[in-house]
Amino acid sequence: MRKISAIIIVLLASVNVLFGQGTTINKIVAVVGDNIILQSDIEREYSNYVLQGNPQNPEVKCQVLQQMLTQKLLTQQAVIDSVTVTDDDVTNEVDRRMRVFIQRAGGQERLEQFLNRSVIQYKEEIRPDVREQLVANKMHGKITENIGVTPLEVKRFFQSIPKDSLPDYNAEVEVGEIVVYPKLTKEEKESFRNKAEALRARVKAGEDFATLARLYSQDPGSASEGGDLGFFDRSSMVKEFAATAFRLKAGELSPVFETEYGFHFLQVLERRGEQVHARHMLIKTEAPLASLDRAKLQIDSIYKGVAEKKIPFSTAASLYSDNNDTKYNGGMMMNAENVQTRTTYIPTDKLDPSVFFAIDTMKVGEYSKPYQFTSRDGKKGYRFVYLKSRTEPHKANLDQDFPKIKEMAYEDKVERRVSEWFQKRRESTYIKIDPEFQTCSSLKMWVAQ
């Protein structure tokens, strides 16, 4: 028999107080054990939903409440199991969210207008909720840890799917690449370094850093924010950037330094433990024609060695390719939408258009001729691609689609484990939901307690 504690009865009586013409100041919308969920909690999470660029949709509040109910059950168990998160974990997540909110809102000032409070105030308000969410996520991970599926379980799962419900898969390919980007000489880099040095000199002379960053920085992610990067840890930035930032004291301006993105200088605004709040300016290096010509000669030489079988493709990729995302995988591209299974099978409609056109008329086992391309971050370079395999559109089957079916079997097993865990906790925990939310279809299993 589930019991409600005396303290919850008192809270229910004292918080749901009506004034004037029936206006509720704030009310409890749900009780989970000894924990409550307030209307203001729902509204705050709904505001976060809108801030992330989603359209207004009041029905989302039902889903928000469902997530909070789930979260309360998880955090209650986390206390029993001594599952915790560090203050640094919470700070990192709060800062990450605020960077997203500021970007979505079009700047800090507009965000503060939307929130009707300062960013600092809002960060402190959401901090307890963020901690609870992180603890809940960690507890969820503990429930599902050590889950695996054997080949026999994959086969049984596949056999349990009705034949007319088997998924259809589009054409898929396995594609490798070798990429060469231009390497600029010291002389070719000098003009870009000089631009960065000139901007740094203007800052030192007293001009406003943020204004100059908005006008001249070529970092699309921070220029509109006056170069402000918010708080970050060492792992968030490339090593040269992190090393420079963590050497400086608050208020110090760095020398100009180089990373793979170009020439930077930065200013540390604040230090907080293992985090730094900094702003920077970036001047990108652009490849002159001579450096592109050198890159073309280099990739032609690599292509010749691979095509004439003097060196295996995978070896050439690991030795010579400039794309770190693929070179350590023998040059093979990964399916970015299926990170967990790390499959190299990529639907043709998800390929980069330049790769798709390069392999469109190729036979399996062939290499394209080297061609010039522009990367997603705007870098010009050369690459050639290798078509390792091609799968035509088909109904799912174990021979061709074992990795995908294994992932489906794994997700099914995880879902069953989690459902069983929650069912037991719901049965043994006092749960009360305000009538306003009892009609939500997503809350049926909670209302039926």
C-alpha positions in Angstrom: 0.0 0.0 0.0 1.4 3.4 -1.0 1.5 6.2 1.5 1.5 9.9 1.3 3.7 11.7 3.8 2.3 14.4 6.1 4.6 17.0 4.7 3.1 16.6 1.1 -0.5 17.0 2.5 0.6 20.2 4.1 2.2 21.4 0.9 -0.9 20.6 -1.2 -3.0 22.5 1.2 -0.7 25.5 1.5 0.6 26.0 -2.0 -2.6 25.7 -4.0 -4.0 29.0 -2.7 -6.3 31.0 -4.9 -6.6 34.8 -4.8 -9.1 37.3 -6.2 -11.0 35.9 -9.2 -9.6 32.4 -8.9 -6.0 33.2 -10.1 -3.4 30.6 -9.0 -0.1 32.1 -7.8 1.6 28.8 -8.3 0.4 25.3 -7.8 1.5 21.8 -7.4 0.7 19.8 -10.6 2.2 16.5 -9.5 3.5 14.6 -6.5 6.0 11.8 -6.7 6.8 10.2 -3.4 8.1 13.1 -1.2 8.8 15.3 -4.3 6.6 17.9 -5.9 6.4 19.4 -9.4 5.1 23.0 -9.6 3.3 24.7 -12.4 6.3 27.1 -12.6 8.6 24.1 -13.2 6.5 23.2 -16.2 6.5 26.8 -17.5 10.3 27.2 -17.2 11.0 24.0 -19.1 8.4 25.0 -21.8 10.3 28.3 -22.1 13.5 26.4 -22.6 11.8 24.4 -25.3 10.8 27.6 -27.1 14.2 29.1 -26.7 15.7 26.1 -28.5 13.9 27.3 -31.7 10.8 25.1 -31.4 7.3 26.4 -32.3 4.8 27.3 -29.6 2.8 24.1 -28.8 1.0 23.9 -25.4 0.7 20.1 -25.7 4.4 19.9 -25.1 3.7 20.7 -21.5 2.2 17.2 -21.1 5.5 15.8 -22.4 7.4 18.1 -20.1 5.5 16.8 -17.1 6.0 13.2 -18.2 9.8 13.8 -18.4 9.7 15.4 -14.9 7.8 12.5 -13.4 10.3 10.1 -14.9 13.1 12.3 -13.6 11.7 12.3 -10.1 11.6 8.5 -9.9 15.2 8.3 -11.2 16.5 10.9 -8.8 14.8 9.2 -5.8 16.5 6.0 -6.7 19.8 7.8 -7.3 19.8 9.0 -3.6 19.4 5.3 -2.5 22.2 4.2 -4.9 24.5 7.1 -4.1 24.5 8.3 -7.7 25.8 11.9 -7.9 27.3 14.5 -10.3 30.0 17.1 -9.6 29.5 20.8 -9.4 31.8 21.1 -12.5 29.4 18.8 -14.4 26.5 21.1 -13.5 28.4 24.3 -14.3 29.5 22.9 -17.7 25.9 21.9 -18.6 24.4 25.2 -17.5 27.0 27.2 -19.5 26.4 25.0 -22.6 22.7 25.6 -22.4 23.1 29.3 -22.0 25.4 29.5 -25.0 22.6 27.8 -27.1 19.9 30.0 -25.7 21.9 33.2 -26.3 22.6 32.1 -29.9 18.9 31.2 -30.5 17.7 34.4 -29.0 20.0 36.6 -31.1 22.2 37.8 -28.3 22.4 38.1 -24.5 20.4 41.3 -24.4 17.5 39.8 -26.3 17.6 36.7 -24.2 17.4 38.7 -21.0 14.4 40.6 -22.5 12.7 37.3 -23.2 13.4 36.0 -19.7 12.7 39.3 -18.0 15.8 38.7 -15.8 19.6 38.6 -16.2 21.4 35.6 -17.6 23.3 35.3 -14.2 19.9 35.1 -12.4 18.5 32.6 -14.8 21.6 30.4 -14.6 21.2 30.2 -10.8 17.5 29.4 -11.2 18.0 26.5 -13.5 21.1 25.1 -11.7 19.1 22.8 -9.3 17.0 21.5 -12.2 20.1 20.9 -14.4 21.7 19.0 -11.5 18.6 16.8 -11.1 18.5 16.1 -14.9 22.1 15.1 -14.9 21.6 12.8 -11.9 18.6 11.3 -13.6 20.5 10.7 -16.8 23.3 9.0 -14.8 20.8 6.8 -13.0 19.2 5.9 -16.3 22.7 4.9 -17.5 23.1 2.7 -14.5 19.8 0.9 -15.1 20.9 0.1 -18.7 24.6 -0.5 -18.2 25.9 -3.9 -19.1 23.1 -4.6 -21.6 24.2 -6.4 -24.6 22.7 -8.6 -27.3 24.1 -11.9 -28.6 23.9 -13.0 -32.2 21.2 -15.5 -31.2 19.1 -12.7 -29.6 19.5 -10.6 -32.7 18.2 -13.6 -34.8 15.3 -14.2 -32.5 14.4 -10.5 -32.5 14.5 -10.4 -36.3 12.3 -13.5 -36.5 9.8 -11.9 -34.2 9.2 -9.0 -36.6 6.1 -9.7 -38.9 7.2 -10.1 -42.5 5.0 -7.2 -43.6 6.6 -5.0 -40.9 10.2 -5.5 -41.9 11.8 -2.1 -42.7 12.8 -1.1 -46.2 16.4 0.1 -46.6 17.5 2.5 -49.3 20.6 2.0 -51.4 23.7 2.2 -49.2 27.4 2.4 -49.9 30.7 2.1 -48.1 33.0 4.9 -49.2 36.6 5.7 -48.3 38.4 9.0 -48.9 41.9 10.5 -48.9 42.0 14.2 -48.4 44.8 16.7 -48.9 44.5 20.3 -47.7 47.0 23.0 -48.9 49.9 23.6 -46.5 50.9 27.3 -46.5 54.5 28.4 -46.3 55.6 30.8 -43.6 55.6 33.6 -46.1 52.1 32.8 -47.3 50.8 32.8 -43.8 52.4 36.1 -42.9 49.7 38.4 -44.3 47.0 36.6 -42.2 49.2 36.8 -39.1 49.7 40.5 -39.7 45.9 41.1 -39.8 45.5 39.4 -36.4 48.5 41.3 -35.0 47.0 44.6 -36.2 43.7 43.9 -34.5 45.4 42.9 -31.3 47.4 46.2 -31.3 44.1 48.1 -31.6 42.7 46.3 -28.6 45.9 47.0 -26.6 45.6 50.7 -27.6 42.1 50.8 -26.0 39.6 50.0 -28.7 36.7 47.8 -27.6 37.4 44.1 -28.1 33.8 43.1 -28.6 33.2 45.8 -31.3 36.3 44.8 -33.3 35.3 41.1 -33.0 31.9 41.8 -34.4 33.4 43.7 -37.3 36.5 41.6 -38.2 36.5 38.1 -36.5 35.9 35.3 -38.9 34.6 32.8 -36.4 30.9 32.5 -37.3 30.0 31.0 -33.9 31.2 33.8 -31.8 31.8 37.0 -33.9 28.2 38.2 -33.4 28.7 37.8 -29.6 31.7 40.0 -29.6 34.0 37.0 -29.7 32.5 35.6 -26.4 32.9 31.9 -26.1 31.4 31.5 -22.6 32.9 29.1 -20.2 34.8 26.0 -21.6 37.1 23.3 -20.3 40.3 22.0 -21.9 38.5 19.2 -23.8 36.2 21.7 -25.6 38.8 23.4 -27.7 41.7 22.4 -29.9 44.9 21.9 -27.9 46.7 25.1 -29.0 43.7 27.2 -28.1 43.1 25.4 -24.7 46.8 25.6 -23.8 46.9 29.4 -24.5 43.6 30.1 -22.6 44.6 28.1 -19.5 48.0 29.9 -19.2 46.4 33.3 -18.8 45.0 35.1 -15.8 41.7 36.9 -15.8 42.0 40.1 -17.9 45.1 39.1 -19.8 45.4 39.3 -23.6 47.2 36.5 -25.3 49.8 36.8 -28.1 48.6 35.9 -31.6 48.8 32.1 -32.1 47.9 29.6 -34.8 45.5 26.7 -34.9 44.1 24.6 -37.8 41.5 27.3 -38.2 43.8 30.2 -38.6 45.3 32.9 -36.4 43.7 33.9 -33.1 44.3 36.0 -30.1 42.1 35.8 -27.0 41.3 37.5 -23.7 40.5 35.6 -20.5 37.5 37.2 -18.8 37.1 34.8 -15.8 38.6 31.7 -14.3 36.4 29.1 -12.5 38.2 26.0 -11.4 38.9 23.9 -14.5 36.9 26.3 -16.7 37.8 29.5 -18.5 35.5 32.2 -19.8 37.2 33.9 -22.8 36.6 35.8 -26.0 38.7 35.7 -29.1 39.2 36.9 -32.6 40.0 34.6 -35.6 41.5 35.5 -38.9 41.2 32.5 -41.2 44.0 31.6 -43.6 43.0 31.3 -47.2 44.9 29.0 -49.5 46.7 30.9 -52.4 46.8 29.3 -55.8 50.3 28.1 -55.3 49.5 26.1 -52.2 46.5 24.5 -54.0 48.8 23.5 -56.9 51.1 21.8 -54.4 48.2 20.0 -52.8 47.1 18.8 -56.3 50.6 17.4 -57.0 50.6 15.6 -53.6 47.2 14.0 -54.0 48.0 13.0 -57.6 51.1 11.2 -56.3 49.1 9.4 -53.6 46.4 8.4 -56.1 48.9 7.0 -58.5 50.5 4.8 -55.7 47.1 3.5 -54.7 45.7 3.0 -58.2 48.9 1.1 -59.2 48.6 -1.0 -56.0 52.0 0.1 -54.7 50.3 1.0 -51.4 47.0 -0.2 -49.9 44.3 2.4 -49.8 43.9 2.1 -46.0 47.6 2.5 -45.4 47.8 5.6 -47.7 44.8 7.1 -45.8 46.4 6.6 -42.4 49.7 8.0 -43.6 48.7 10.9 -45.8 45.1 11.9 -45.4 44.4 15.3 -43.7 40.9 14.4 -42.5 41.3 13.2 -39.0 37.7 12.0 -38.9 38.4 9.2 -41.5 42.2 8.7 -41.6 42.3 6.6 -38.4 39.5 4.4 -39.8 41.4 3.4 -42.9 39.9 6.3 -44.8 36.4 4.9 -44.4 33.5 7.4 -43.9 31.2 6.6 -41.0 27.4 6.9 -40.9 27.0 10.1 -38.9 23.4 9.3 -38.1 24.2 5.9 -36.5 27.1 6.7 -34.2 26.4 4.0 -31.6 26.9 1.1 -34.0 29.8 2.9 -35.8 28.7 1.5 -39.2 30.4 2.4 -42.5 27.2 1.7 -44.4 25.8 5.1 -45.5 22.4 5.7 -47.3 23.1 7.3 -50.6 20.7 10.1 -49.9 22.8 11.1 -46.8 26.0 11.4 -48.7 27.8 14.7 -49.3 26.6 15.7 -52.8 30.2 15.9 -54.1 30.8 12.4 -52.9 27.6 11.1 -54.3 28.4 12.5 -57.8 31.9 11.1 -57.6 30.7 7.6 -57.0 27.5 7.7 -59.0 29.0 5.9 -62.1 31.8 4.0 -60.3 31.9 0.3 -59.9 32.7 -1.4 -56.6 36.4 -1.5 -56.0 37.2 1.6 -58.1 38.7 5.0 -57.2 37.6 8.4 -58.4 40.1 10.7 -59.9 41.3 13.5 -57.5 39.0 16.5 -57.4 38.8 19.8 -55.7 36.2 20.3 -52.9 35.3 22.6 -50.1 34.8 21.3 -46.6 31.9 22.2 -44.4 34.0 24.7 -42.5 35.0 26.4 -45.8 38.5 24.9 -46.4 39.5 24.1 -50.0 41.3 20.9 -50.7 41.6 17.8 -52.9 40.4 14.3 -52.4 39.7 11.1 -54.2 37.2 8.4 -53.0 37.0 4.6 -53.0 33.8 2.7 -53.5 34.1 -0.4 -51.3 30.6 -1.7 -51.6 27.1 -0.8 -52.8 23.8 -2.3 -51.6 20.6 -1.9 -53.6 17.3 -0.9 -52.0 15.8 -4.0 -50.2 13.8 -5.4 -47.4 15.7 -5.9 -44.2 17.5 -9.2 -43.9 20.1 -10.6 -41.5 22.8 -11.2 -44.2 23.0 -7.5 -45.4 21.7 -5.7 -42.3 23.0 -7.4 -39.3 24.5 -4.2 -37.7 21.2 -2.4 -38.1 19.1 -5.2 -36.7 21.5 -5.7 -33.9 21.0 -2.0 -33.0 17.2 -2.5 -33.1 17.4 -5.5 -30.9 19.6 -3.6 -28.4 17.2 -0.7 -28.3 14.3 -3.1 -27.8 16.1 -4.8 -24.9 17.0 -1.4 -23.3 13.4 -0.2 -23.6 12.0 -3.4 -22.0 14.5 -3.1 -19.1 13.6 0.6 -18.5 9.9 -0.1 -18.8 10.1 -2.9 -16.3 12.1 -0.7 -13.9 9.6 2.2 -14.1 6.6 -0.1 -13.7 8.0 -1.5 -10.5 8.8 2.1 -9.2 5.4 3.4 -10.2 3.6 0.6 -8.3 5.5 1.3 -5.1 5.5 5.1 -5.2 2.8 7.5 -4.3 1.9 9.5 -7.5 -0.7 12.2 -7.8 -1.3 14.4 -10.9 -3.4 17.5 -11.1 -6.7 17.0 -13.0 -5.6 19.6 -15.6 -3.0 17.2 -16.8 -4.9 13.9 -16.4 -6.3 14.1 -19.9 -2.8 14.0 -21.4 -2.5 10.9 -23.5 1.3 10.7 -22.7 0.4 10.5 -19.0 -2.1 7.6 -19.1 0.2 5.1 -17.4 0.9 7.6 -14.6 -2.7 8.6 -14.0 -3.7 4.9 -13.7 -1.7 4.5 -10.6 
